[in-house]
C-alpha cells in the first residue's frame, strides 16, 4: 500500500487512500500501533510487518504538516510514539 501511487485524505476517522486504479482503503486511527518519525516521513505501524509511510513533502505546505502533527495526531493517537 505504501509504494503504490495514491491520494490520501486525512479525517477524524483516520487515513483514507484512493489508488490510481480507483481502489480505496482506509486506515482507522485505532489500527495504528506505533508511529515513527524520520527526517523525511511519518511511518504508521499497523503491525510488526505492515506499515504506511506518509512523506512530509506530501503535504501542500509546512503549515499543513504542522496542523496535522499538532491537531490530528495529537488528538487521535495517544501514547503511540
N, C-alpha and C positions, 0 to 999 in steps of 0.2 A: 504494500500500500504506500509506503514512503517513497518508493522510487518511481511510481507512476505519475504522469502529469495530471494535475487536478486543480480545482478551485476549492478553497477551504473557507467555510463560513464559521465564525465563532459566535456562539449564542449561549443563553443561560443554561442550556441542556448539555453543551459540550462542543465538539468539533464535528461539522458536517462536511463531508468530502463529496464532490461531484467530479468524476473522472471524465477524461476526454471522450470516452465511448458512451457516456450517459449514465453509467452505473453510479450509485450513491452508496455511501457507508457513513454511519455515524459512530462517534466515539463519545460515550457519556462520560462526564467528569468522574463519576464513581468507578469507572473501569480503569482509571489511571492509578497505578500502584506506586509509581516513583517518577520524579522529574529530575532531569539533569540539565544543567546549563553549560554550554561550551562557549567558545569565543564567537561562534557563528550561528548556533542553533539552540533551540529548546528541544529536548528529547523526552517524549512522554513514553514511559514504560507501561505496557498493558499486561505483561507477564515477563518471565525471565527471558523469553525468546521473541516476543512481539513488542515492537516499539514504533512510534510515529515521530518523525523528525519534522519540526517546523522551523525553517530558516528565518533568522531575524530579518533578512532582506526581502522576505515575502510580504512584509507589512508595507503599506504605502508610504509611511513616514516613521521617523523615530518617535514622534508623538503618539502615533497609533500603537506602536510596540510598547511604549511606556504605559499607556492606558490599559492595554491588555495585561501586562505584568502586574500592575497595581490593582486593577479592578476585577478582571475575570479570574485570574489565578489566585489572587488573594482571597476572593470571596468563595470560589468553587473548589479549590484544592487546599486543604489544610493539613499540615504536618506530613507532606509527601515529598519533601526535598531530600 
